[in-house]
């Protein structure tokens, strides 16, 4: 599937192609590719998430989140006054 269908239609390059393998309800591998930017991130169960960059592969990790303020991601194409009011 595409994430950013409206962006794909607008041809602005702000979309990703997402691929996942699920086995018995559990994720096995995942790939996110942003072709217009040349970004590729992939991960396998039990392994690290890797971002393939121009400088070579970079291992990714999530934040612990303890004691930090939440991070919220939004979309220019799907603006919502309710989200703005919440924030």
Buried (B, 14 or more C-beta within 10 A) or exposed (E): EEBBEBBBEEEEEBBBBEEEEEEEEEEEBBBBBBEBEEBBBBBBEEEEBBBBEEEEEEEEEEEEEEEEEEEEEEEEEEEEEEEEEEE
